[in-house]
Amino acid sequence: MAAMNACNARFGRGAVVPARAGLTEKRTWSTKFEMRSPRYTTQVTELPTAHA
């Protein structure tokens, strides 16, 4: 927080904000929950690969 306050003091109010601040108002996309994997974890060997 001290680093964020120092940056805002130097570069102006709002130059540095927490990652989540104001994101929902500006976001035009949403997550498609029906496209989620039903599994909580995924094995690396199960990921699809593309071959040239």
mmCIF entry with sequence, helices, sheets and N, C-alpha, C, O atoms, coordinates in Angstrom:
data_MODEL
# 
_entry.id   MODEL 
# 
_entity.id                         1 
_entity.type                       polymer 
_entity.pdbx_number_of_molecules   1 
# 
_entity_poly.entity_id                      1 
_entity_poly.type                           'polypeptide(L)' 
_entity_poly.nstd_linkage                   no 
_entity_poly.nstd_monomer                   no 
_entity_poly.pdbx_seq_one_letter_code       MAAMNACNARFGRGAVVPARAGLTEKRTWSTKFEMRSPRYTTQVTELPTAHA 
_entity_poly.pdbx_seq_one_letter_code_can   MAAMNACNARFGRGAVVPARAGLTEKRTWSTKFEMRSPRYTTQVTELPTAHA 
_entity_poly.pdbx_strand_id                 A 
# 
loop_
_entity_poly_seq.entity_id 
_entity_poly_seq.num 
_entity_poly_seq.mon_id 
_entity_poly_seq.hetero 
1 1  MET n 
1 2  ALA n 
1 3  ALA n 
1 4  MET n 
1 5  ASN n 
1 6  ALA n 
1 7  CYS n 
1 8  ASN n 
1 9  ALA n 
1 10 ARG n 
1 11 PHE n 
1 12 GLY n 
1 13 ARG n 
1 14 GLY n 
1 15 ALA n 
1 16 VAL n 
1 17 VAL n 
1 18 PRO n 
1 19 ALA n 
1 20 ARG n 
1 21 ALA n 
1 22 GLY n 
1 23 LEU n 
1 24 THR n 
1 25 GLU n 
1 26 LYS n 
1 27 ARG n 
1 28 THR n 
1 29 TRP n 
1 30 SER n 
1 31 THR n 
1 32 LYS n 
1 33 PHE n 
1 34 GLU n 
1 35 MET n 
1 36 ARG n 
1 37 SER n 
1 38 PRO n 
1 39 ARG n 
1 40 TYR n 
1 41 THR n 
1 42 THR n 
1 43 GLN n 
1 44 VAL n 
1 45 THR n 
1 46 GLU n 
1 47 LEU n 
1 48 PRO n 
1 49 THR n 
1 50 ALA n 
1 51 HIS n 
1 52 ALA n 
# 
_struct_asym.id          A 
_struct_asym.entity_id   1 
# 
loop_
_struct_conf.conf_type_id 
_struct_conf.id 
_struct_conf.pdbx_PDB_helix_id 
_struct_conf.beg_label_comp_id 
_struct_conf.beg_label_asym_id 
_struct_conf.beg_label_seq_id 
_struct_conf.pdbx_beg_PDB_ins_code 
_struct_conf.end_label_comp_id 
_struct_conf.end_label_asym_id 
_struct_conf.end_label_seq_id 
_struct_conf.pdbx_end_PDB_ins_code 
_struct_conf.beg_auth_comp_id 
_struct_conf.beg_auth_asym_id 
_struct_conf.beg_auth_seq_id 
_struct_conf.end_auth_comp_id 
_struct_conf.end_auth_asym_id 
_struct_conf.end_auth_seq_id 
_struct_conf.pdbx_PDB_helix_class 
_struct_conf.details 
_struct_conf.pdbx_PDB_helix_length 
HELX_P HELX_P1 AA1 ALA A 2  ? PHE A 11 ? ALA A 2  PHE A 11 1 ? 10 
HELX_P HELX_P2 AA2 LEU A 23 ? LYS A 26 ? LEU A 23 LYS A 26 1 ? 4  
HELX_P HELX_P3 AA3 PHE A 33 ? MET A 35 ? PHE A 33 MET A 35 5 ? 3  
HELX_P HELX_P4 AA4 VAL A 44 ? GLU A 46 ? VAL A 44 GLU A 46 5 ? 3  
# 
_struct_conf_type.id          HELX_P 
_struct_conf_type.criteria    ? 
_struct_conf_type.reference   ? 
# 
loop_
_atom_site.group_PDB 
_atom_site.id 
_atom_site.type_symbol 
_atom_site.label_atom_id 
_atom_site.label_alt_id 
_atom_site.label_comp_id 
_atom_site.label_asym_id 
_atom_site.label_entity_id 
_atom_site.label_seq_id 
_atom_site.pdbx_PDB_ins_code 
_atom_site.Cartn_x 
_atom_site.Cartn_y 
_atom_site.Cartn_z 
_atom_site.occupancy 
_atom_site.B_iso_or_equiv 
_atom_site.pdbx_formal_charge 
_atom_site.auth_seq_id 
_atom_site.auth_comp_id 
_atom_site.auth_asym_id 
_atom_site.auth_atom_id 
_atom_site.pdbx_PDB_model_num 
ATOM 1   N N  . MET A 1 1  ? 0.820   -1.181  0.000   1.00 0.00 ? 1  MET A N  1 
ATOM 2   C CA . MET A 1 1  ? 0.000   0.000   0.000   1.00 0.00 ? 1  MET A CA 1 
ATOM 3   C C  . MET A 1 1  ? 0.866   1.247   0.000   1.00 0.00 ? 1  MET A C  1 
ATOM 4   O O  . MET A 1 1  ? 0.524   2.248   -0.630  1.00 0.00 ? 1  MET A O  1 
ATOM 5   N N  . ALA A 1 2  ? 1.984   1.189   0.705   1.00 0.00 ? 2  ALA A N  1 
ATOM 6   C CA . ALA A 1 2  ? 2.883   2.342   0.736   1.00 0.00 ? 2  ALA A CA 1 
ATOM 7   C C  . ALA A 1 2  ? 3.453   2.626   -0.651  1.00 0.00 ? 2  ALA A C  1 
ATOM 8   O O  . ALA A 1 2  ? 3.585   3.784   -1.049  1.00 0.00 ? 2  ALA A O  1 
ATOM 9   N N  . ALA A 1 3  ? 3.788   1.575   -1.376  1.00 0.00 ? 3  ALA A N  1 
ATOM 10  C CA . ALA A 1 3  ? 4.315   1.757   -2.730  1.00 0.00 ? 3  ALA A CA 1 
ATOM 11  C C  . ALA A 1 3  ? 3.249   2.345   -3.653  1.00 0.00 ? 3  ALA A C  1 
ATOM 12  O O  . ALA A 1 3  ? 3.546   3.201   -4.487  1.00 0.00 ? 3  ALA A O  1 
ATOM 13  N N  . MET A 1 4  ? 2.008   1.883   -3.501  1.00 0.00 ? 4  MET A N  1 
ATOM 14  C CA . MET A 1 4  ? 0.921   2.417   -4.314  1.00 0.00 ? 4  MET A CA 1 
ATOM 15  C C  . MET A 1 4  ? 0.694   3.893   -3.990  1.00 0.00 ? 4  MET A C  1 
ATOM 16  O O  . MET A 1 4  ? 0.499   4.703   -4.896  1.00 0.00 ? 4  MET A O  1 
ATOM 17  N N  . ASN A 1 5  ? 0.717   4.237   -2.730  1.00 0.00 ? 5  ASN A N  1 
ATOM 18  C CA . ASN A 1 5  ? 0.549   5.641   -2.334  1.00 0.00 ? 5  ASN A CA 1 
ATOM 19  C C  . ASN A 1 5  ? 1.690   6.502   -2.853  1.00 0.00 ? 5  ASN A C  1 
ATOM 20  O O  . ASN A 1 5  ? 1.463   7.638   -3.271  1.00 0.00 ? 5  ASN A O  1 
ATOM 21  N N  . ALA A 1 6  ? 2.903   5.988   -2.834  1.00 0.00 ? 6  ALA A N  1 
ATOM 22  C CA . ALA A 1 6  ? 4.048   6.740   -3.341  1.00 0.00 ? 6  ALA A CA 1 
ATOM 23  C C  . ALA A 1 6  ? 3.911   6.986   -4.841  1.00 0.00 ? 6  ALA A C  1 
ATOM 24  O O  . ALA A 1 6  ? 4.185   8.088   -5.314  1.00 0.00 ? 6  ALA A O  1 
ATOM 25  N N  . CYS A 1 7  ? 3.491   5.973   -5.589  1.00 0.00 ? 7  CYS A N  1 
ATOM 26  C CA . CYS A 1 7  ? 3.302   6.142   -7.044  1.00 0.00 ? 7  CYS A CA 1 
ATOM 27  C C  . CYS A 1 7  ? 2.198   7.149   -7.330  1.00 0.00 ? 7  CYS A C  1 
ATOM 28  O O  . CYS A 1 7  ? 2.343   7.990   -8.217  1.00 0.00 ? 7  CYS A O  1 
ATOM 29  N N  . ASN A 1 8  ? 1.099   7.073   -6.589  1.00 0.00 ? 8  ASN A N  1 
ATOM 30  C CA . ASN A 1 8  ? 0.007   8.024   -6.794  1.00 0.00 ? 8  ASN A CA 1 
ATOM 31  C C  . ASN A 1 8  ? 0.418   9.433   -6.419  1.00 0.00 ? 8  ASN A C  1 
ATOM 32  O O  . ASN A 1 8  ? -0.034  10.390  -7.047  1.00 0.00 ? 8  ASN A O  1 
ATOM 33  N N  . ALA A 1 9  ? 1.266   9.587   -5.408  1.00 0.00 ? 9  ALA A N  1 
ATOM 34  C CA . ALA A 1 9  ? 1.749   10.914  -5.038  1.00 0.00 ? 9  ALA A CA 1 
ATOM 35  C C  . ALA A 1 9  ? 2.628   11.486  -6.142  1.00 0.00 ? 9  ALA A C  1 
ATOM 36  O O  . ALA A 1 9  ? 2.605   12.688  -6.403  1.00 0.00 ? 9  ALA A O  1 
ATOM 37  N N  . ARG A 1 10 ? 3.396   10.627  -6.781  1.00 0.00 ? 10 ARG A N  1 
ATOM 38  C CA . ARG A 1 10 ? 4.316   11.084  -7.825  1.00 0.00 ? 10 ARG A CA 1 
ATOM 39  C C  . ARG A 1 10 ? 3.621   11.311  -9.165  1.00 0.00 ? 10 ARG A C  1 
ATOM 40  O O  . ARG A 1 10 ? 3.885   12.308  -9.838  1.00 0.00 ? 10 ARG A O  1 
ATOM 41  N N  . PHE A 1 11 ? 2.735   10.394  -9.556  1.00 0.00 ? 11 PHE A N  1 
ATOM 42  C CA . PHE A 1 11 ? 2.143   10.439  -10.895 1.00 0.00 ? 11 PHE A CA 1 
ATOM 43  C C  . PHE A 1 11 ? 0.702   10.925  -10.934 1.00 0.00 ? 11 PHE A C  1 
ATOM 44  O O  . PHE A 1 11 ? 0.126   11.064  -12.013 1.00 0.00 ? 11 PHE A O  1 
ATOM 45  N N  . GLY A 1 12 ? 0.122   11.182  -9.784  1.00 0.00 ? 12 GLY A N  1 
ATOM 46  C CA . GLY A 1 12 ? -1.248  11.688  -9.746  1.00 0.00 ? 12 GLY A CA 1 
ATOM 47  C C  . GLY A 1 12 ? -2.229  10.652  -9.236  1.00 0.00 ? 12 GLY A C  1 
ATOM 48  O O  . GLY A 1 12 ? -2.023  9.446   -9.365  1.00 0.00 ? 12 GLY A O  1 
ATOM 49  N N  . ARG A 1 13 ? -3.303  11.161  -8.653  1.00 0.00 ? 13 ARG A N  1 
ATOM 50  C CA . ARG A 1 13 ? -4.312  10.289  -8.056  1.00 0.00 ? 13 ARG A CA 1 
ATOM 51  C C  . ARG A 1 13 ? -4.906  9.357   -9.097  1.00 0.00 ? 13 ARG A C  1 
ATOM 52  O O  . ARG A 1 13 ? -5.294  9.789   -10.182 1.00 0.00 ? 13 ARG A O  1 
ATOM 53  N N  . GLY A 1 14 ? -4.975  8.082   -8.761  1.00 0.00 ? 14 GLY A N  1 
ATOM 54  C CA . GLY A 1 14 ? -5.568  7.101   -9.662  1.00 0.00 ? 14 GLY A CA 1 
ATOM 55  C C  . GLY A 1 14 ? -4.602  6.515   -10.665 1.00 0.00 ? 14 GLY A C  1 
ATOM 56  O O  . GLY A 1 14 ? -5.006  5.692   -11.486 1.00 0.00 ? 14 GLY A O  1 
ATOM 57  N N  . ALA A 1 15 ? -3.333  6.909   -10.631 1.00 0.00 ? 15 ALA A N  1 
ATOM 58  C CA . ALA A 1 15 ? -2.353  6.347   -11.568 1.00 0.00 ? 15 ALA A CA 1 
ATOM 59  C C  . ALA A 1 15 ? -2.165  4.859   -11.300 1.00 0.00 ? 15 ALA A C  1 
ATOM 60  O O  . ALA A 1 15 ? -2.001  4.066   -12.228 1.00 0.00 ? 15 ALA A O  1 
ATOM 61  N N  . VAL A 1 16 ? -2.190  4.491   -10.032 1.00 0.00 ? 16 VAL A N  1 
ATOM 62  C CA . VAL A 1 16 ? -2.066  3.087   -9.641  1.00 0.00 ? 16 VAL A CA 1 
ATOM 63  C C  . VAL A 1 16 ? -3.249  2.759   -8.756  1.00 0.00 ? 16 VAL A C  1 
ATOM 64  O O  . VAL A 1 16 ? -3.483  3.429   -7.751  1.00 0.00 ? 16 VAL A O  1 
ATOM 65  N N  . VAL A 1 17 ? -4.001  1.724   -9.128  1.00 0.00 ? 17 VAL A N  1 
ATOM 66  C CA . VAL A 1 17 ? -5.167  1.298   -8.347  1.00 0.00 ? 17 VAL A CA 1 
ATOM 67  C C  . VAL A 1 17 ? -5.100  -0.215  -8.160  1.00 0.00 ? 17 VAL A C  1 
ATOM 68  O O  . VAL A 1 17 ? -4.405  -0.895  -8.916  1.00 0.00 ? 17 VAL A O  1 
ATOM 69  N N  . PRO A 1 18 ? -5.801  -0.749  -7.178  1.00 0.00 ? 18 PRO A N  1 
ATOM 70  C CA . PRO A 1 18 ? -5.855  -2.203  -7.038  1.00 0.00 ? 18 PRO A CA 1 
ATOM 71  C C  . PRO A 1 18 ? -6.422  -2.839  -8.301  1.00 0.00 ? 18 PRO A C  1 
ATOM 72  O O  . PRO A 1 18 ? -7.227  -2.219  -8.996  1.00 0.00 ? 18 PRO A O  1 
ATOM 73  N N  . ALA A 1 19 ? -6.019  -4.048  -8.600  1.00 0.00 ? 19 ALA A N  1 
ATOM 74  C CA . ALA A 1 19 ? -6.407  -4.710  -9.850  1.00 0.00 ? 19 ALA A CA 1 
ATOM 75  C C  . ALA A 1 19 ? -7.914  -4.818  -10.015 1.00 0.00 ? 19 ALA A C  1 
ATOM 76  O O  . ALA A 1 19 ? -8.404  -4.749  -11.142 1.00 0.00 ? 19 ALA A O  1 
ATOM 77  N N  . ARG A 1 20 ? -8.642  -4.980  -8.967  1.00 0.00 ? 20 ARG A N  1 
ATOM 78  C CA . ARG A 1 20 ? -10.089 -5.191  -9.042  1.00 0.00 ? 20 ARG A CA 1 
ATOM 79  C C  . ARG A 1 20 ? -10.887 -3.892  -9.072  1.00 0.00 ? 20 ARG A C  1 
ATOM 80  O O  . ARG A 1 20 ? -12.085 -3.925  -9.354  1.00 0.00 ? 20 ARG A O  1 
ATOM 81  N N  . ALA A 1 21 ? -10.272 -2.769  -8.795  1.00 0.00 ? 21 ALA A N  1 
ATOM 82  C CA . ALA A 1 21 ? -10.997 -1.501  -8.662  1.00 0.00 ? 21 ALA A CA 1 
ATOM 83  C C  . ALA A 1 21 ? -11.634 -1.081  -9.982  1.00 0.00 ? 21 ALA A C  1 
ATOM 84  O O  . ALA A 1 21 ? -10.936 -0.863  -10.973 1.00 0.00 ? 21 ALA A O  1 
ATOM 85  N N  . GLY A 1 22 ? -12.935 -0.970  -9.992  1.00 0.00 ? 22 GLY A N  1 
ATOM 86  C CA . GLY A 1 22 ? -13.658 -0.466  -11.149 1.00 0.00 ? 22 GLY A CA 1 
ATOM 87  C C  . GLY A 1 22 ? -13.719 -1.398  -12.334 1.00 0.00 ? 22 GLY A C  1 
ATOM 88  O O  . GLY A 1 22 ? -14.133 -0.978  -13.415 1.00 0.00 ? 22 GLY A O  1 
ATOM 89  N N  . LEU A 1 23 ? -13.328 -2.629  -12.178 1.00 0.00 ? 23 LEU A N  1 
ATOM 90  C CA . LEU A 1 23 ? -13.292 -3.547  -13.316 1.00 0.00 ? 23 LEU A CA 1 
ATOM 91  C C  . LEU A 1 23 ? -14.680 -3.923  -13.800 1.00 0.00 ? 23 LEU A C  1 
ATOM 92  O O  . LEU A 1 23 ? -14.898 -4.024  -15.007 1.00 0.00 ? 23 LEU A O  1 
ATOM 93  N N  . THR A 1 24 ? -15.612 -4.130  -12.902 1.00 0.00 ? 24 THR A N  1 
ATOM 94  C CA . THR A 1 24 ? -16.932 -4.613  -13.314 1.00 0.00 ? 24 THR A CA 1 
ATOM 95  C C  . THR A 1 24 ? -17.700 -3.593  -14.143 1.00 0.00 ? 24 THR A C  1 
ATOM 96  O O  . THR A 1 24 ? -18.482 -3.980  -15.012 1.00 0.00 ? 24 THR A O  1 
ATOM 97  N N  . GLU A 1 25 ? -17.500 -2.310  -13.900 1.00 0.00 ? 25 GLU A N  1 
ATOM 98  C CA . GLU A 1 25 ? -18.228 -1.308  -14.677 1.00 0.00 ? 25 GLU A CA 1 
ATOM 99  C C  . GLU A 1 25 ? -17.700 -1.203  -16.099 1.00 0.00 ? 25 GLU A C  1 
ATOM 100 O O  . GLU A 1 25 ? -18.469 -0.919  -17.017 1.00 0.00 ? 25 GLU A O  1 
ATOM 101 N N  . LYS A 1 26 ? -16.408 -1.426  -16.304 1.00 0.00 ? 26 LYS A N  1 
ATOM 102 C CA . LYS A 1 26 ? -15.790 -1.261  -17.616 1.00 0.00 ? 26 LYS A CA 1 
ATOM 103 C C  . LYS A 1 26 ? -15.815 -2.539  -18.452 1.00 0.00 ? 26 LYS A C  1 
ATOM 104 O O  . LYS A 1 26 ? -15.621 -2.498  -19.667 1.00 0.00 ? 26 LYS A O  1 
ATOM 105 N N  . ARG A 1 27 ? -16.055 -3.667  -17.799 1.00 0.00 ? 27 ARG A N  1 
ATOM 106 C CA . ARG A 1 27 ? -15.994 -4.952  -18.490 1.00 0.00 ? 27 ARG A CA 1 
ATOM 107 C C  . ARG A 1 27 ? -17.203 -5.128  -19.392 1.00 0.00 ? 27 ARG A C  1 
ATOM 108 O O  . ARG A 1 27 ? -18.337 -4.945  -18.948 1.00 0.00 ? 27 ARG A O  1 
ATOM 109 N N  . THR A 1 28 ? -16.980 -5.482  -20.652 1.00 0.00 ? 28 THR A N  1 
ATOM 110 C CA . THR A 1 28 ? -18.073 -5.708  -21.591 1.00 0.00 ? 28 THR A CA 1 
ATOM 111 C C  . THR A 1 28 ? -18.274 -7.189  -21.873 1.00 0.00 ? 28 THR A C  1 
ATOM 112 O O  . THR A 1 28 ? -19.175 -7.556  -22.627 1.00 0.00 ? 28 THR A O  1 
ATOM 113 N N  . TRP A 1 29 ? -17.453 -8.036  -21.285 1.00 0.00 ? 29 TRP A N  1 
ATOM 114 C CA . TRP A 1 29 ? -17.565 -9.469  -21.505 1.00 0.00 ? 29 TRP A CA 1 
ATOM 115 C C  . TRP A 1 29 ? -17.933 -10.147 -20.194 1.00 0.00 ? 29 TRP A C  1 
ATOM 116 O O  . TRP A 1 29 ? -17.802 -9.559  -19.120 1.00 0.00 ? 29 TRP A O  1 
ATOM 117 N N  . SER A 1 30 ? -18.386 -11.364 -20.289 1.00 0.00 ? 30 SER A N  1 
ATOM 118 C CA . SER A 1 30 ? -18.687 -12.127 -19.086 1.00 0.00 ? 30 SER A CA 1 
ATOM 119 C C  . SER A 1 30 ? -18.252 -13.576 -19.307 1.00 0.00 ? 30 SER A C  1 
ATOM 120 O O  . SER A 1 30 ? -18.110 -14.035 -20.441 1.00 0.00 ? 30 SER A O  1 
ATOM 121 N N  . THR A 1 31 ? -18.049 -14.266 -18.221 1.00 0.00 ? 31 THR A N  1 
ATOM 122 C CA . THR A 1 31 ? -17.620 -15.653 -18.290 1.00 0.00 ? 31 THR A CA 1 
ATOM 123 C C  . THR A 1 31 ? -18.790 -16.534 -18.706 1.00 0.00 ? 31 THR A C  1 
ATOM 124 O O  . THR A 1 31 ? -19.906 -16.369 -18.214 1.00 0.00 ? 31 THR A O  1 
ATOM 125 N N  . LYS A 1 32 ? -18.533 -17.454 -19.602 1.00 0.00 ? 32 LYS A N  1 
ATOM 126 C CA . LYS A 1 32 ? -19.563 -18.408 -19.987 1.00 0.00 ? 32 LYS A CA 1 
ATOM 127 C C  . LYS A 1 32 ? -19.424 -19.633 -19.085 1.00 0.00 ? 32 LYS A C  1 
ATOM 128 O O  . LYS A 1 32 ? -18.646 -20.546 -19.364 1.00 0.00 ? 32 LYS A O  1 
ATOM 129 N N  . PHE A 1 33 ? -20.185 -19.631 -18.014 1.00 0.00 ? 33 PHE A N  1 
ATOM 130 C CA . PHE A 1 33 ? -20.057 -20.683 -17.020 1.00 0.00 ? 33 PHE A CA 1 
ATOM 131 C C  . PHE A 1 33 ? -20.429 -22.052 -17.581 1.00 0.00 ? 33 PHE A C  1 
ATOM 132 O O  . PHE A 1 33 ? -19.949 -23.071 -17.085 1.00 0.00 ? 33 PHE A O  1 
ATOM 133 N N  . GLU A 1 34 ? -21.266 -22.090 -18.592 1.00 0.00 ? 34 GLU A N  1 
ATOM 134 C CA . GLU A 1 34 ? -21.635 -23.388 -19.163 1.00 0.00 ? 34 GLU A CA 1 
ATOM 135 C C  . GLU A 1 34 ? -20.471 -24.011 -19.934 1.00 0.00 ? 34 GLU A C  1 
ATOM 136 O O  . GLU A 1 34 ? -20.511 -25.199 -20.253 1.00 0.00 ? 34 GLU A O  1 
ATOM 137 N N  . MET A 1 35 ? -19.432 -23.223 -20.237 1.00 0.00 ? 35 MET A N  1 
ATOM 138 C CA . MET A 1 35 ? -18.275 -23.732 -20.967 1.00 0.00 ? 35 MET A CA 1 
ATOM 139 C C  . MET A 1 35 ? -17.163 -24.216 -20.032 1.00 0.00 ? 35 MET A C  1 
ATOM 140 O O  . MET A 1 35 ? -16.135 -24.707 -20.498 1.00 0.00 ? 35 MET A O  1 
ATOM 141 N N  . ARG A 1 36 ? -17.364 -24.082 -18.723 1.00 0.00 ? 36 ARG A N  1 
ATOM 142 C CA . ARG A 1 36 ? -16.347 -24.513 -17.771 1.00 0.00 ? 36 ARG A CA 1 
ATOM 143 C C  . ARG A 1 36 ? -16.195 -26.022 -17.776 1.00 0.00 ? 36 ARG A C  1 
ATOM 144 O O  . ARG A 1 36 ? -17.127 -26.759 -18.096 1.00 0.00 ? 36 ARG A O  1 
ATOM 145 N N  . SER A 1 37 ? -15.016 -26.458 -17.421 1.00 0.00 ? 37 SER A N  1 
ATOM 146 C CA . SER A 1 37 ? -14.776 -27.876 -17.236 1.00 0.00 ? 37 SER A CA 1 
ATOM 147 C C  . SER A 1 37 ? -15.478 -28.318 -15.961 1.00 0.00 ? 37 SER A C  1 
ATOM 148 O O  . SER A 1 37 ? -15.437 -27.596 -14.964 1.00 0.00 ? 37 SER A O  1 
ATOM 149 N N  . PRO A 1 38 ? -16.118 -29.476 -15.960 1.00 0.00 ? 38 PRO A N  1 
ATOM 150 C CA . PRO A 1 38 ? -16.754 -29.939 -14.738 1.00 0.00 ? 38 PRO A CA 1 
ATOM 151 C C  . PRO A 1 38 ? -15.749 -30.426 -13.699 1.00 0.00 ? 38 PRO A C  1 
ATOM 152 O O  . PRO A 1 38 ? -16.122 -30.709 -12.561 1.00 0.00 ? 38 PRO A O  1 
ATOM 153 N N  . ARG A 1 39 ? -14.480 -30.525 -14.083 1.00 0.00 ? 39 ARG A N  1 
ATOM 154 C CA . ARG A 1 39 ? -13.454 -31.003 -13.178 1.00 0.00 ? 39 ARG A CA 1 
ATOM 155 C C  . ARG A 1 39 ? -12.798 -29.830 -12.466 1.00 0.00 ? 39 ARG A C  1 
ATOM 156 O O  . ARG A 1 39 ? -12.670 -28.740 -13.024 1.00 0.00 ? 39 ARG A O  1 
ATOM 157 N N  . TYR A 1 40 ? -12.389 -30.067 -11.242 1.00 0.00 ? 40 TYR A N  1 
ATOM 158 C CA . TYR A 1 40 ? -11.718 -29.025 -10.468 1.00 0.00 ? 40 TYR A CA 1 
ATOM 159 C C  . TYR A 1 40 ? -10.247 -28.919 -10.837 1.00 0.00 ? 40 TYR A C  1 
ATOM 160 O O  . TYR A 1 40 ? -9.642  -27.859 -10.674 1.00 0.00 ? 40 TYR A O  1 
ATOM 161 N N  . THR A 1 41 ? -9.671  -29.994 -11.328 1.00 0.00 ? 41 THR A N  1 
ATOM 162 C CA . THR A 1 41 ? -8.271  -29.992 -11.759 1.00 0.00 ? 41 THR A CA 1 
ATOM 163 C C  . THR A 1 41 ? -8.191  -30.619 -13.135 1.00 0.00 ? 41 THR A C  1 
ATOM 164 O O  . THR A 1 41 ? -9.074  -31.381 -13.528 1.00 0.00 ? 41 THR A O  1 
ATOM 165 N N  . THR A 1 42 ? -7.156  -30.309 -13.854 1.00 0.00 ? 42 THR A N  1 
ATOM 166 C CA . THR A 1 42 ? -6.941  -30.863 -15.180 1.00 0.00 ? 42 THR A CA 1 
ATOM 167 C C  . THR A 1 42 ? -5.532  -31.409 -15.240 1.00 0.00 ? 42 THR A C  1 
ATOM 168 O O  . THR A 1 42 ? -4.586  -30.764 -14.788 1.00 0.00 ? 42 THR A O  1 
ATOM 169 N N  . GLN A 1 43 ? -5.395  -32.577 -15.787 1.00 0.00 ? 43 GLN A N  1 
ATOM 170 C CA . GLN A 1 43 ? -4.082  -33.164 -15.987 1.00 0.00 ? 43 GLN A CA 1 
ATOM 171 C C  . GLN A 1 43 ? -3.457  -32.534 -17.229 1.00 0.00 ? 43 GLN A C  1 
ATOM 172 O O  . GLN A 1 43 ? -4.143  -32.328 -18.230 1.00 0.00 ? 43 GLN A O  1 
ATOM 173 N N  . VAL A 1 44 ? -2.175  -32.231 -17.173 1.00 0.00 ? 44 VAL A N  1 
ATOM 174 C CA . VAL A 1 44 ? -1.482  -31.634 -18.308 1.00 0.00 ? 44 VAL A CA 1 
ATOM 175 C C  . VAL A 1 44 ? -1.558  -32.562 -19.520 1.00 0.00 ? 44 VAL A C  1 
ATOM 176 O O  . VAL A 1 44 ? -1.637  -32.091 -20.655 1.00 0.00 ? 44 VAL A O  1 
ATOM 177 N N  . THR A 1 45 ? -1.535  -33.835 -19.296 1.00 0.00 ? 45 THR A N  1 
ATOM 178 C CA . THR A 1 45 ? -1.591  -34.800 -20.405 1.00 0.00 ? 45 THR A CA 1 
ATOM 179 C C  . THR A 1 45 ? -2.947  -34.808 -21.095 1.00 0.00 ? 45 THR A C  1 
ATOM 180 O O  . THR A 1 45 ? -3.061  -35.318 -22.209 1.00 0.00 ? 45 THR A O  1 
ATOM 181 N N  . GLU A 1 46 ? -3.987  -34.253 -20.457 1.00 0.00 ? 46 GLU A N  1 
ATOM 182 C CA . GLU A 1 46 ? -5.320  -34.219 -21.050 1.00 0.00 ? 46 GLU A CA 1 
ATOM 183 C C  . GLU A 1 46 ? -5.584  -32.962 -21.881 1.00 0.00 ? 46 GLU A C  1 
ATOM 184 O O  . GLU A 1 46 ? -6.612  -32.867 -22.551 1.00 0.00 ? 46 GLU A O  1 
ATOM 185 N N  . LEU A 1 47 ? -4.667  -32.005 -21.840 1.00 0.00 ? 47 LEU A N  1 
ATOM 186 C CA . LEU A 1 47 ? -4.862  -30.770 -22.607 1.00 0.00 ? 47 LEU A CA 1 
ATOM 187 C C  . LEU A 1 47 ? -4.716  -31.045 -24.095 1.00 0.00 ? 47 LEU A C  1 
ATOM 188 O O  . LEU A 1 47 ? -3.836  -31.803 -24.501 1.00 0.00 ? 47 LEU A O  1 
ATOM 189 N N  . PRO A 1 48 ? -5.578  -30.431 -24.921 1.00 0.00 ? 48 PRO A N  1 
ATOM 190 C CA . PRO A 1 48 ? -5.447  -30.638 -26.368 1.00 0.00 ? 48 PRO A CA 1 
ATOM 191 C C  . PRO A 1 48 ? -4.173  -29.989 -26.899 1.00 0.00 ? 48 PRO A C  1 
ATOM 192 O O  . PRO A 1 48 ? -3.716  -28.971 -26.380 1.00 0.00 ? 48 PRO A O  1 
ATOM 193 N N  . THR A 1 49 ? -3.618  -30.585 -27.926 1.00 0.00 ? 49 THR A N  1 
ATOM 194 C CA . THR A 1 49 ? -2.417  -30.026 -28.569 1.00 0.00 ? 49 THR A CA 1 
ATOM 195 C C  . THR A 1 49 ? -2.687  -29.845 -30.053 1.00 0.00 ? 49 THR A C  1 
ATOM 196 O O  . THR A 1 49 ? -3.479  -30.573 -30.650 1.00 0.00 ? 49 THR A O  1 
ATOM 197 N N  . ALA A 1 50 ? -2.025  -28.874 -30.629 1.00 0.00 ? 50 ALA A N  1 
ATOM 198 C CA . ALA A 1 50 ? -2.140  -28.604 -32.073 1.00 0.00 ? 50 ALA A CA 1 
ATOM 199 C C  . ALA A 1 50 ? -0.858  -29.054 -32.750 1.00 0.00 ? 50 ALA A C  1 
ATOM 200 O O  . ALA A 1 50 ? 0.237   -28.754 -32.273 1.00 0.00 ? 50 ALA A O  1 
ATOM 201 N N  . HIS A 1 51 ? -0.984  -29.760 -33.840 1.00 0.00 ? 51 HIS A N  1 
ATOM 202 C CA . HIS A 1 51 ? 0.172   -30.228 -34.597 1.00 0.00 ? 51 HIS A CA 1 
ATOM 203 C C  . HIS A 1 51 ? 0.193   -29.540 -35.945 1.00 0.00 ? 51 HIS A C  1 
ATOM 204 O O  . HIS A 1 51 ? -0.846  -29.398 -36.590 1.00 0.00 ? 51 HIS A O  1 
ATOM 205 N N  . ALA A 1 52 ? 1.344   -29.123 -36.368 1.00 0.00 ? 52 ALA A N  1 
ATOM 206 C CA . ALA A 1 52 ? 1.473   -28.414 -37.637 1.00 0.00 ? 52 ALA A CA 1 
ATOM 207 C C  . ALA A 1 52 ? 1.565   -29.373 -38.806 1.00 0.00 ? 52 ALA A C  1 
ATOM 208 O O  . ALA A 1 52 ? 1.678   -28.939 -39.952 1.00 0.00 ? 52 ALA A O  1 
# 
